[in-house]
Amino acid sequence: MTLWIAVVAACLLAWLVKLAGYLVPERVLQIPWVDRVVPLLTVALLSALVITQGFLDGARLPALDARAAGVGVALVLLVLRAPFLVVVAAAAATAALLRLWGG
């Protein structure tokens, strides 16, 4: 039951954040530094998600396991400008194979 309360609370919080975005006055959005920073927030949030899910583990910090190898393969393929679906498939396959071999 506690998990469902947390899920509902997270949903409500996400909805309130979206609502707050619609309530921001237009003049605030036209400030030059806000216009430069807002597009970078998505990159920062996704980077934080990759780091926390790919390299951090509750027992060990940082965890270098199959997830990290998958992220490494994805980075290499992104540098080589591979198609996005290839990047995702190769990263997932790398992590899956390493987990299969590692137990």
Backbone atoms as SQL, in Angstrom:
CREATE TABLE atoms (id INTEGER PRIMARY KEY, chain TEXT, resi INTEGER, resn TEXT, atom TEXT, x REAL, y REAL, z REAL);
INSERT INTO atoms VALUES
  (1, 'A', 1, 'MET', 'N', 0.822, -1.202, 0.000),
  (2, 'A', 1, 'MET', 'CA', 0.000, 0.000, 0.000),
  (3, 'A', 1, 'MET', 'C', 0.859, 1.257, 0.000),
  (4, 'A', 2, 'THR', 'N', 1.986, 1.223, 0.705),
  (5, 'A', 2, 'THR', 'CA', 2.869, 2.383, 0.752),
  (6, 'A', 2, 'THR', 'C', 3.413, 2.706, -0.635),
  (7, 'A', 3, 'LEU', 'N', 3.701, 1.657, -1.415),
  (8, 'A', 3, 'LEU', 'CA', 4.214, 1.873, -2.775),
  (9, 'A', 3, 'LEU', 'C', 3.183, 2.606, -3.625),
  (10, 'A', 4, 'TRP', 'N', 1.924, 2.228, -3.512),
  (11, 'A', 4, 'TRP', 'CA', 0.884, 2.887, -4.299),
  (12, 'A', 4, 'TRP', 'C', 0.706, 4.340, -3.874),
  (13, 'A', 5, 'ILE', 'N', 0.847, 4.613, -2.606),
  (14, 'A', 5, 'ILE', 'CA', 0.771, 6.007, -2.151),
  (15, 'A', 5, 'ILE', 'C', 1.911, 6.813, -2.768),
  (16, 'A', 6, 'ALA', 'N', 3.095, 6.218, -2.821),
  (17, 'A', 6, 'ALA', 'CA', 4.242, 6.901, -3.429),
  (18, 'A', 6, 'ALA', 'C', 4.016, 7.116, -4.921),
  (19, 'A', 7, 'VAL', 'N', 3.441, 6.119, -5.598),
  (20, 'A', 7, 'VAL', 'CA', 3.175, 6.257, -7.039),
  (21, 'A', 7, 'VAL', 'C', 2.157, 7.359, -7.288),
  (22, 'A', 8, 'VAL', 'N', 1.096, 7.379, -6.511),
  (23, 'A', 8, 'VAL', 'CA', 0.070, 8.419, -6.681),
  (24, 'A', 8, 'VAL', 'C', 0.649, 9.798, -6.346),
  (25, 'A', 9, 'ALA', 'N', 1.467, 9.880, -5.307),
  (26, 'A', 9, 'ALA', 'CA', 2.088, 11.152, -4.950),
  (27, 'A', 9, 'ALA', 'C', 3.025, 11.631, -6.059),
  (28, 'A', 10, 'ALA', 'N', 3.788, 10.707, -6.657),
  (29, 'A', 10, 'ALA', 'CA', 4.689, 11.082, -7.755),
  (30, 'A', 10, 'ALA', 'C', 3.896, 11.559, -8.968),
  (31, 'A', 11, 'CYS', 'N', 2.782, 10.892, -9.254),
  (32, 'A', 11, 'CYS', 'CA', 1.926, 11.316, -10.375),
  (33, 'A', 11, 'CYS', 'C', 1.357, 12.707, -10.117),
  (34, 'A', 12, 'LEU', 'N', 0.906, 12.931, -8.920),
  (35, 'A', 12, 'LEU', 'CA', 0.351, 14.243, -8.572),
  (36, 'A', 12, 'LEU', 'C', 1.418, 15.327, -8.665),
  (37, 'A', 13, 'LEU', 'N', 2.605, 15.016, -8.193),
  (38, 'A', 13, 'LEU', 'CA', 3.705, 15.978, -8.275),
  (39, 'A', 13, 'LEU', 'C', 4.055, 16.284, -9.728),
  (40, 'A', 14, 'ALA', 'N', 4.115, 15.253, -10.569),
  (41, 'A', 14, 'ALA', 'CA', 4.423, 15.469, -11.988),
  (42, 'A', 14, 'ALA', 'C', 3.351, 16.334, -12.643),
  (43, 'A', 15, 'TRP', 'N', 2.103, 16.079, -12.306),
  (44, 'A', 15, 'TRP', 'CA', 1.014, 16.881, -12.871),
  (45, 'A', 15, 'TRP', 'C', 1.117, 18.328, -12.411),
  (46, 'A', 16, 'LEU', 'N', 1.442, 18.549, -11.138),
  (47, 'A', 16, 'LEU', 'CA', 1.578, 19.913, -10.629),
  (48, 'A', 16, 'LEU', 'C', 2.748, 20.650, -11.287),
  (49, 'A', 17, 'VAL', 'N', 3.834, 19.936, -11.551),
  (50, 'A', 17, 'VAL', 'CA', 4.974, 20.560, -12.234),
  (51, 'A', 17, 'VAL', 'C', 4.583, 20.976, -13.645),
  (52, 'A', 18, 'LYS', 'N', 3.844, 20.085, -14.344),
  (53, 'A', 18, 'LYS', 'CA', 3.376, 20.450, -15.685),
  (54, 'A', 18, 'LYS', 'C', 2.429, 21.652, -15.626),
  (55, 'A', 19, 'LEU', 'N', 1.556, 21.657, -14.660),
  (56, 'A', 19, 'LEU', 'CA', 0.629, 22.783, -14.508),
  (57, 'A', 19, 'LEU', 'C', 1.397, 24.069, -14.218),
  (58, 'A', 20, 'ALA', 'N', 2.414, 23.989, -13.396),
  (59, 'A', 20, 'ALA', 'CA', 3.222, 25.174, -13.085),
  (60, 'A', 20, 'ALA', 'C', 3.885, 25.719, -14.341),
  (61, 'A', 21, 'GLY', 'N', 4.266, 24.835, -15.258),
  (62, 'A', 21, 'GLY', 'CA', 4.856, 25.288, -16.520),
  (63, 'A', 21, 'GLY', 'C', 3.900, 26.129, -17.337),
  (64, 'A', 22, 'TYR', 'N', 2.635, 25.802, -17.298),
  (65, 'A', 22, 'TYR', 'CA', 1.641, 26.599, -18.039),
  (66, 'A', 22, 'TYR', 'C', 1.339, 27.923, -17.350),
  (67, 'A', 23, 'LEU', 'N', 1.618, 28.005, -16.063),
  (68, 'A', 23, 'LEU', 'CA', 1.288, 29.215, -15.323),
  (69, 'A', 23, 'LEU', 'C', 2.426, 30.228, -15.277),
  (70, 'A', 24, 'VAL', 'N', 3.600, 29.874, -15.832),
  (71, 'A', 24, 'VAL', 'CA', 4.731, 30.803, -15.839),
  (72, 'A', 24, 'VAL', 'C', 4.397, 31.964, -16.771),
  (73, 'A', 25, 'PRO', 'N', 4.546, 33.196, -16.302),
  (74, 'A', 25, 'PRO', 'CA', 4.241, 34.352, -17.164),
  (75, 'A', 25, 'PRO', 'C', 5.159, 34.398, -18.389),
  (76, 'A', 26, 'GLU', 'N', 4.639, 34.898, -19.490),
  (77, 'A', 26, 'GLU', 'CA', 5.380, 34.961, -20.747),
  (78, 'A', 26, 'GLU', 'C', 6.668, 35.782, -20.614),
  (79, 'A', 27, 'ARG', 'N', 6.612, 36.839, -19.817),
  (80, 'A', 27, 'ARG', 'CA', 7.795, 37.707, -19.687),
  (81, 'A', 27, 'ARG', 'C', 8.966, 36.957, -19.027),
  (82, 'A', 28, 'VAL', 'N', 8.677, 35.972, -18.173),
  (83, 'A', 28, 'VAL', 'CA', 9.749, 35.183, -17.561),
  (84, 'A', 28, 'VAL', 'C', 10.411, 34.296, -18.602),
  (85, 'A', 29, 'LEU', 'N', 9.631, 33.749, -19.515),
  (86, 'A', 29, 'LEU', 'CA', 10.186, 32.871, -20.550),
  (87, 'A', 29, 'LEU', 'C', 11.002, 33.632, -21.578),
  (88, 'A', 30, 'GLN', 'N', 10.832, 34.948, -21.661),
  (89, 'A', 30, 'GLN', 'CA', 11.573, 35.740, -22.648),
  (90, 'A', 30, 'GLN', 'C', 12.881, 36.298, -22.107),
  (91, 'A', 31, 'ILE', 'N', 13.221, 35.990, -20.865),
  (92, 'A', 31, 'ILE', 'CA', 14.513, 36.414, -20.314),
  (93, 'A', 31, 'ILE', 'C', 15.610, 35.611, -21.021),
  (94, 'A', 32, 'PRO', 'N', 16.681, 36.270, -21.503),
  (95, 'A', 32, 'PRO', 'CA', 17.693, 35.564, -22.309),
  (96, 'A', 32, 'PRO', 'C', 18.332, 34.362, -21.605),
  (97, 'A', 33, 'TRP', 'N', 18.685, 34.481, -20.333),
  (98, 'A', 33, 'TRP', 'CA', 19.359, 33.347, -19.693),
  (99, 'A', 33, 'TRP', 'C', 18.393, 32.179, -19.478),
  (100, 'A', 34, 'VAL', 'N', 17.132, 32.451, -19.282),
  (101, 'A', 34, 'VAL', 'CA', 16.142, 31.378, -19.169),
  (102, 'A', 34, 'VAL', 'C', 16.024, 30.661, -20.508),
  (103, 'A', 35, 'ASP', 'N', 16.042, 31.402, -21.594),
  (104, 'A', 35, 'ASP', 'CA', 15.961, 30.818, -22.924),
  (105, 'A', 35, 'ASP', 'C', 17.171, 29.939, -23.222),
  (106, 'A', 36, 'ARG', 'N', 18.338, 30.260, -22.668),
  (107, 'A', 36, 'ARG', 'CA', 19.539, 29.442, -22.889),
  (108, 'A', 36, 'ARG', 'C', 19.571, 28.223, -21.982),
  (109, 'A', 37, 'VAL', 'N', 19.065, 28.330, -20.759),
  (110, 'A', 37, 'VAL', 'CA', 19.199, 27.261, -19.763),
  (111, 'A', 37, 'VAL', 'C', 18.128, 26.176, -19.927),
  (112, 'A', 38, 'VAL', 'N', 16.926, 26.556, -20.259),
  (113, 'A', 38, 'VAL', 'CA', 15.816, 25.596, -20.307),
  (114, 'A', 38, 'VAL', 'C', 16.086, 24.422, -21.256),
  (115, 'A', 39, 'PRO', 'N', 16.616, 24.624, -22.470),
  (116, 'A', 39, 'PRO', 'CA', 16.885, 23.450, -23.324),
  (117, 'A', 39, 'PRO', 'C', 17.943, 22.506, -22.738),
  (118, 'A', 40, 'LEU', 'N', 18.810, 23.019, -21.874),
  (119, 'A', 40, 'LEU', 'CA', 19.857, 22.173, -21.297),
  (120, 'A', 40, 'LEU', 'C', 19.348, 21.329, -20.131),
  (121, 'A', 41, 'LEU', 'N', 18.201, 21.674, -19.579),
  (122, 'A', 41, 'LEU', 'CA', 17.680, 20.916, -18.442),
  (123, 'A', 41, 'LEU', 'C', 17.359, 19.474, -18.815),
  (124, 'A', 42, 'THR', 'N', 16.840, 19.262, -20.009),
  (125, 'A', 42, 'THR', 'CA', 16.528, 17.905, -20.438),
  (126, 'A', 42, 'THR', 'C', 17.794, 17.062, -20.523),
  (127, 'A', 43, 'VAL', 'N', 18.850, 17.618, -21.076),
  (128, 'A', 43, 'VAL', 'CA', 20.118, 16.896, -21.183),
  (129, 'A', 43, 'VAL', 'C', 20.652, 16.571, -19.792),
  (130, 'A', 44, 'ALA', 'N', 20.578, 17.530, -18.889),
  (131, 'A', 44, 'ALA', 'CA', 21.073, 17.300, -17.534),
  (132, 'A', 44, 'ALA', 'C', 20.269, 16.217, -16.818),
  (133, 'A', 45, 'LEU', 'N', 18.958, 16.251, -16.968),
  (134, 'A', 45, 'LEU', 'CA', 18.120, 15.243, -16.317),
  (135, 'A', 45, 'LEU', 'C', 18.362, 13.851, -16.896),
  (136, 'A', 46, 'LEU', 'N', 18.472, 13.748, -18.219),
  (137, 'A', 46, 'LEU', 'CA', 18.730, 12.445, -18.825),
  (138, 'A', 46, 'LEU', 'C', 20.115, 11.925, -18.465),
  (139, 'A', 47, 'SER', 'N', 21.093, 12.821, -18.390),
  (140, 'A', 47, 'SER', 'CA', 22.437, 12.406, -17.976),
  (141, 'A', 47, 'SER', 'C', 22.434, 11.885, -16.546),
  (142, 'A', 48, 'ALA', 'N', 21.717, 12.567, -15.676),
  (143, 'A', 48, 'ALA', 'CA', 21.623, 12.103, -14.288),
  (144, 'A', 48, 'ALA', 'C', 20.935, 10.753, -14.209),
  (145, 'A', 49, 'LEU', 'N', 19.928, 10.542, -15.047),
  (146, 'A', 49, 'LEU', 'CA', 19.238, 9.250, -15.068),
  (147, 'A', 49, 'LEU', 'C', 20.175, 8.139, -15.535),
  (148, 'A', 50, 'VAL', 'N', 20.967, 8.409, -16.564),
  (149, 'A', 50, 'VAL', 'CA', 21.915, 7.405, -17.058),
  (150, 'A', 50, 'VAL', 'C', 22.945, 7.072, -15.980),
  (151, 'A', 51, 'ILE', 'N', 23.448, 8.078, -15.302),
  (152, 'A', 51, 'ILE', 'CA', 24.462, 7.845, -14.264),
  (153, 'A', 51, 'ILE', 'C', 23.874, 7.043, -13.111),
  (154, 'A', 52, 'THR', 'N', 22.705, 7.433, -12.627),
  (155, 'A', 52, 'THR', 'CA', 22.136, 6.735, -11.467),
  (156, 'A', 52, 'THR', 'C', 21.699, 5.321, -11.814),
  (157, 'A', 53, 'GLN', 'N', 21.183, 5.101, -13.013),
  (158, 'A', 53, 'GLN', 'CA', 20.718, 3.766, -13.371),
  (159, 'A', 53, 'GLN', 'C', 21.829, 2.894, -13.945),
  (160, 'A', 54, 'GLY', 'N', 22.853, 3.495, -14.513),
  (161, 'A', 54, 'GLY', 'CA', 23.903, 2.715, -15.148),
  (162, 'A', 54, 'GLY', 'C', 25.120, 2.464, -14.304),
  (163, 'A', 55, 'PHE', 'N', 25.384, 3.312, -13.335),
  (164, 'A', 55, 'PHE', 'CA', 26.644, 3.181, -12.611),
  (165, 'A', 55, 'PHE', 'C', 26.499, 3.106, -11.107),
  (166, 'A', 56, 'LEU', 'N', 25.353, 3.419, -10.555),
  (167, 'A', 56, 'LEU', 'CA', 25.213, 3.417, -9.104),
  (168, 'A', 56, 'LEU', 'C', 24.404, 2.207, -8.660),
  (169, 'A', 57, 'ASP', 'N', 24.863, 1.608, -7.591),
  (170, 'A', 57, 'ASP', 'CA', 24.202, 0.451, -7.021),
  (171, 'A', 57, 'ASP', 'C', 24.099, 0.683, -5.520),
  (172, 'A', 58, 'GLY', 'N', 23.128, 0.113, -4.894),
  (173, 'A', 58, 'GLY', 'CA', 22.954, 0.324, -3.464),
  (174, 'A', 58, 'GLY', 'C', 24.103, -0.198, -2.635),
  (175, 'A', 59, 'ALA', 'N', 24.733, -1.286, -3.070),
  (176, 'A', 59, 'ALA', 'CA', 25.798, -1.900, -2.286),
  (177, 'A', 59, 'ALA', 'C', 27.165, -1.320, -2.622),
  (178, 'A', 60, 'ARG', 'N', 27.395, -1.060, -3.903),
  (179, 'A', 60, 'ARG', 'CA', 28.700, -0.580, -4.328),
  (180, 'A', 60, 'ARG', 'C', 28.550, 0.741, -5.055),
  (181, 'A', 61, 'LEU', 'N', 29.483, 1.630, -4.852),
  (182, 'A', 61, 'LEU', 'CA', 29.476, 2.915, -5.548),
  (183, 'A', 61, 'LEU', 'C', 30.841, 3.155, -6.154),
  (184, 'A', 62, 'PRO', 'N', 30.994, 3.371, -7.376),
  (185, 'A', 62, 'PRO', 'CA', 30.084, 3.089, -8.466),
  (186, 'A', 62, 'PRO', 'C', 30.121, 1.607, -8.834),
  (187, 'A', 63, 'ALA', 'N', 29.072, 1.111, -9.410),
  (188, 'A', 63, 'ALA', 'CA', 28.982, -0.286, -9.822),
  (189, 'A', 63, 'ALA', 'C', 29.393, -0.403, -11.281),
  (190, 'A', 64, 'LEU', 'N', 30.448, -1.132, -11.545),
  (191, 'A', 64, 'LEU', 'CA', 30.875, -1.368, -12.930),
  (192, 'A', 64, 'LEU', 'C', 30.460, -2.785, -13.283),
  (193, 'A', 65, 'ASP', 'N', 29.286, -2.922, -13.838),
  (194, 'A', 65, 'ASP', 'CA', 28.755, -4.236, -14.175),
  (195, 'A', 65, 'ASP', 'C', 28.224, -4.220, -15.611),
  (196, 'A', 66, 'ALA', 'N', 27.296, -5.102, -15.906),
  (197, 'A', 66, 'ALA', 'CA', 26.766, -5.206, -17.270),
  (198, 'A', 66, 'ALA', 'C', 26.098, -3.909, -17.714),
  (199, 'A', 67, 'ARG', 'N', 25.455, -3.209, -16.803),
  (200, 'A', 67, 'ARG', 'CA', 24.804, -1.944, -17.166),
  (201, 'A', 67, 'ARG', 'C', 25.826, -0.930, -17.649),
  (202, 'A', 68, 'ALA', 'N', 26.935, -0.831, -16.943),
  (203, 'A', 68, 'ALA', 'CA', 27.985, 0.113, -17.334),
  (204, 'A', 68, 'ALA', 'C', 28.579, -0.264, -18.687),
  (205, 'A', 69, 'ALA', 'N', 28.738, -1.567, -18.928),
  (206, 'A', 69, 'ALA', 'CA', 29.241, -2.005, -20.235),
  (207, 'A', 69, 'ALA', 'C', 28.257, -1.621, -21.337),
  (208, 'A', 70, 'GLY', 'N', 26.972, -1.756, -21.070),
  (209, 'A', 70, 'GLY', 'CA', 25.964, -1.340, -22.053),
  (210, 'A', 70, 'GLY', 'C', 26.031, 0.144, -22.334),
  (211, 'A', 71, 'VAL', 'N', 26.203, 0.945, -21.297),
  (212, 'A', 71, 'VAL', 'CA', 26.326, 2.393, -21.485),
  (213, 'A', 71, 'VAL', 'C', 27.598, 2.703, -22.281),
  (214, 'A', 72, 'GLY', 'N', 28.677, 1.978, -22.007),
  (215, 'A', 72, 'GLY', 'CA', 29.917, 2.184, -22.745),
  (216, 'A', 72, 'GLY', 'C', 29.756, 1.868, -24.225),
  (217, 'A', 73, 'VAL', 'N', 29.100, 0.753, -24.520),
  (218, 'A', 73, 'VAL', 'CA', 28.845, 0.403, -25.923),
  (219, 'A', 73, 'VAL', 'C', 27.984, 1.467, -26.589),
  (220, 'A', 74, 'ALA', 'N', 26.978, 1.955, -25.879),
  (221, 'A', 74, 'ALA', 'CA', 26.118, 3.003, -26.434),
  (222, 'A', 74, 'ALA', 'C', 26.919, 4.270, -26.723),
  (223, 'A', 75, 'LEU', 'N', 27.805, 4.650, -25.819),
  (224, 'A', 75, 'LEU', 'CA', 28.614, 5.851, -26.045),
  (225, 'A', 75, 'LEU', 'C', 29.507, 5.708, -27.275),
  (226, 'A', 76, 'VAL', 'N', 30.130, 4.541, -27.401),
  (227, 'A', 76, 'VAL', 'CA', 30.999, 4.319, -28.564),
  (228, 'A', 76, 'VAL', 'C', 30.194, 4.407, -29.857),
  (229, 'A', 77, 'LEU', 'N', 29.018, 3.780, -29.869),
  (230, 'A', 77, 'LEU', 'CA', 28.198, 3.808, -31.081),
  (231, 'A', 77, 'LEU', 'C', 27.667, 5.211, -31.371),
  (232, 'A', 78, 'LEU', 'N', 27.377, 5.972, -30.319),
  (233, 'A', 78, 'LEU', 'CA', 26.940, 7.352, -30.546),
  (234, 'A', 78, 'LEU', 'C', 28.055, 8.208, -31.124),
  (235, 'A', 79, 'VAL', 'N', 29.281, 7.988, -30.659),
  (236, 'A', 79, 'VAL', 'CA', 30.416, 8.725, -31.222),
  (237, 'A', 79, 'VAL', 'C', 30.607, 8.354, -32.687),
  (238, 'A', 80, 'LEU', 'N', 30.351, 7.068, -33.011),
  (239, 'A', 80, 'LEU', 'CA', 30.471, 6.623, -34.403),
  (240, 'A', 80, 'LEU', 'C', 29.251, 6.995, -35.245),
  (241, 'A', 81, 'ARG', 'N', 28.298, 7.695, -34.633),
  (242, 'A', 81, 'ARG', 'CA', 27.079, 8.165, -35.300),
  (243, 'A', 81, 'ARG', 'C', 26.239, 7.018, -35.861),
  (244, 'A', 82, 'ALA', 'N', 26.101, 5.970, -35.081),
  (245, 'A', 82, 'ALA', 'CA', 25.228, 4.857, -35.471),
  (246, 'A', 82, 'ALA', 'C', 23.770, 5.281, -35.289),
  (247, 'A', 83, 'PRO', 'N', 22.850, 4.651, -36.019),
  (248, 'A', 83, 'PRO', 'CA', 21.426, 4.967, -35.828),
  (249, 'A', 83, 'PRO', 'C', 20.991, 4.663, -34.389),
  (250, 'A', 84, 'PHE', 'N', 20.023, 5.417, -33.924),
  (251, 'A', 84, 'PHE', 'CA', 19.614, 5.322, -32.523),
  (252, 'A', 84, 'PHE', 'C', 19.128, 3.921, -32.158),
  (253, 'A', 85, 'LEU', 'N', 18.365, 3.303, -33.045),
  (254, 'A', 85, 'LEU', 'CA', 17.870, 1.957, -32.751),
  (255, 'A', 85, 'LEU', 'C', 19.022, 0.970, -32.635),
  (256, 'A', 86, 'VAL', 'N', 20.053, 1.129, -33.436),
  (257, 'A', 86, 'VAL', 'CA', 21.230, 0.259, -33.344),
  (258, 'A', 86, 'VAL', 'C', 21.925, 0.471, -32.003),
  (259, 'A', 87, 'VAL', 'N', 22.013, 1.719, -31.588),
  (260, 'A', 87, 'VAL', 'CA', 22.646, 2.034, -30.300),
  (261, 'A', 87, 'VAL', 'C', 21.892, 1.360, -29.159),
  (262, 'A', 88, 'VAL', 'N', 20.596, 1.503, -29.163),
  (263, 'A', 88, 'VAL', 'CA', 19.782, 0.929, -28.080),
  (264, 'A', 88, 'VAL', 'C', 19.868, -0.599, -28.100),
  (265, 'A', 89, 'ALA', 'N', 19.745, -1.178, -29.286),
  (266, 'A', 89, 'ALA', 'CA', 19.781, -2.645, -29.388),
  (267, 'A', 89, 'ALA', 'C', 21.145, -3.187, -28.981),
  (268, 'A', 90, 'ALA', 'N', 22.212, -2.547, -29.417),
  (269, 'A', 90, 'ALA', 'CA', 23.554, -3.032, -29.072),
  (270, 'A', 90, 'ALA', 'C', 23.822, -2.887, -27.579),
  (271, 'A', 91, 'ALA', 'N', 23.397, -1.793, -26.986),
  (272, 'A', 91, 'ALA', 'CA', 23.599, -1.604, -25.553),
  (273, 'A', 91, 'ALA', 'C', 22.805, -2.631, -24.750),
  (274, 'A', 92, 'ALA', 'N', 21.573, -2.860, -25.144),
  (275, 'A', 92, 'ALA', 'CA', 20.749, -3.849, -24.439),
  (276, 'A', 92, 'ALA', 'C', 21.307, -5.248, -24.618),
  (277, 'A', 93, 'ALA', 'N', 21.752, -5.579, -25.821),
  (278, 'A', 93, 'ALA', 'CA', 22.317, -6.902, -26.068),
  (279, 'A', 93, 'ALA', 'C', 23.604, -7.104, -25.277),
  (280, 'A', 94, 'THR', 'N', 24.424, -6.076, -25.213),
  (281, 'A', 94, 'THR', 'CA', 25.669, -6.178, -24.440),
  (282, 'A', 94, 'THR', 'C', 25.379, -6.438, -22.969),
  (283, 'A', 95, 'ALA', 'N', 24.474, -5.669, -22.415),
  (284, 'A', 95, 'ALA', 'CA', 24.142, -5.865, -20.997),
  (285, 'A', 95, 'ALA', 'C', 23.515, -7.237, -20.761),
  (286, 'A', 96, 'ALA', 'N', 22.643, -7.656, -21.674),
  (287, 'A', 96, 'ALA', 'CA', 21.982, -8.956, -21.502),
  (288, 'A', 96, 'ALA', 'C', 22.982, -10.098, -21.593),
  (289, 'A', 97, 'LEU', 'N', 23.884, -10.033, -22.574),
  (290, 'A', 97, 'LEU', 'CA', 24.870, -11.107, -22.723),
  (291, 'A', 97, 'LEU', 'C', 25.820, -11.160, -21.520),
  (292, 'A', 98, 'LEU', 'N', 26.243, -10.011, -21.046),
  (293, 'A', 98, 'LEU', 'CA', 27.136, -10.014, -19.881),
  (294, 'A', 98, 'LEU', 'C', 26.426, -10.537, -18.637),
  (295, 'A', 99, 'ARG', 'N', 25.158, -10.219, -18.490),
  (296, 'A', 99, 'ARG', 'CA', 24.398, -10.769, -17.354),
  (297, 'A', 99, 'ARG', 'C', 24.198, -12.266, -17.514),
  (298, 'A', 100, 'LEU', 'N', 23.987, -12.723, -18.752),
  (299, 'A', 100, 'LEU', 'CA', 23.837, -14.158, -18.996),
  (300, 'A', 100, 'LEU', 'C', 25.119, -14.901, -18.654),
  (301, 'A', 101, 'TRP', 'N', 26.251, -14.362, -19.065),
  (302, 'A', 101, 'TRP', 'CA', 27.525, -15.016, -18.780),
  (303, 'A', 101, 'TRP', 'C', 27.905, -14.881, -17.304),
  (304, 'A', 102, 'GLY', 'N', 27.538, -13.750, -16.722),
  (305, 'A', 102, 'GLY', 'CA', 27.933, -13.510, -15.335),
  (306, 'A', 102, 'GLY', 'C', 26.990, -14.115, -14.311),
  (307, 'A', 103, 'GLY', 'N', 25.858, -14.570, -14.722),
  (308, 'A', 103, 'GLY', 'CA', 24.947, -15.202, -13.770),
  (309, 'A', 103, 'GLY', 'C', 23.842, -14.388, -13.396);
